[in-house]
């Protein structure tokens, strides 16, 4: 006789689809009233319950977990690939415009807006801040102007995870939670700018703080690439690889506009890095016009993977923009497919799991959550990737909004490392100063809005 037949009460309990039907009153994933539970109503589970839910399974259970984990990793990889391709496509489409924006010497308010627009165009605050650091190192932008540009970049980085949240429109409750998870990041950045922008205008707080801690000189460093970039970028680079030098050279006014890069030309019509994208040796008198070296536009080739699928010898600017537009569309379609697949796999894996157990397992102290968010972002080298991966998990209800906030704050700190590395590569003290301004901008924002519970409620309630 089965256990369920021997114990009718237990059979009724396993069939329960509402917390009202359980003696413990706990909510489980898949319940009809799952969305009605508030954070304050979630009971406190023991670590024993967490260990049992995590590690005590029969052979069939472990096989299901293994298949689910493989499915989740598959969708996660192509989710990250589509984000990388989306970023490359945005750089191809918006690179010339972003470079033109960053080259303008404007007032602080305009600098703030320009930083925001440039980041929205290239879909990466890490790219924008690295370019700003490079521009400051090249004396094309002053440190004070760079501070306002970086503040704007912090706001512009919030676009990607909002797009991800919109991908969960299939369920109203999931969309609400996911949108709140994405918005809490936006609100923190906006609130930090609302306080620190006028403070910087009046007192020069970030400028003088970072100036006081600068060394006399900065030695040249090596460029560092995160492990995730090494896994995802090669495949994305075989489809489309954006030429970041275009943005930098337009911004520093080395070229008047993007037309100077066209038409694309490969030596002897051979499409590889050496014949298309290698730099001209100016000391040897090599020039593009004489045909001594190749010339690439908004789409370039890679030393290791060669020229991407959408690279075309003889391409015009319109051709490259068309390729960027096609890849942007493909990346958005793939992004939504992978998002739906990832959410579906996670939903199936969590079905029947108690929210008390999940809440206990994911509830870590705020400081540790900030460190976790920072560590993940340093590894993936993009705060957009960190928050975009976390957003659907918040939508499912696995991570509460109160836990999402410190993770996104950590992501904000982690993304400043990219700018610091760019400053070390440039070898300029001024570049290091603006990178430190980015770091202390985020640190100061956290000190203002996170430690005190009543201040923390402002972004949480707003989301």
Secondary structure, DSSP 8 states (H G I E B T S, - for coil): --HHHH-HHHHHHHH--SGGGSTT---BTT-TTGGG--GGG-----HHHHHHHHH---HHHHHHHHHHHHHHHHHHHHHHHHHHHHHHHHHHHHHHHHHHHHT----HHHHHHHHHHHHHHHT-HHHHHHHHHHHHHTTSS-HHHHHHHHHHHHHHTTHHHHHHHHTTTTSHHHHHHHHHHHHHHHHHHHHHHHHHHHHHHHH-HHHHHHHHT--S----------HHHHHHHHHHHHH--B-HHHHHHHHTTSSSSGGGG-S-B-GGG--SHHHHTS---GGGT--TTTTSS-B--SB-EETTTEE-TT--TT--HHHHHHHHHHHHHHHHHHHHHHHHHHHHHHHHHHTT-BHHHHHHHH---HHHHHHHHHHHHHHHT-HHHHHHHHHHHHHHTSS-HHHHHHHHHHHHHHHHHHHHHHHHHHT-HHHHHHHHHHHHHHHHHHHHHTSSHHHHHHHHHH-
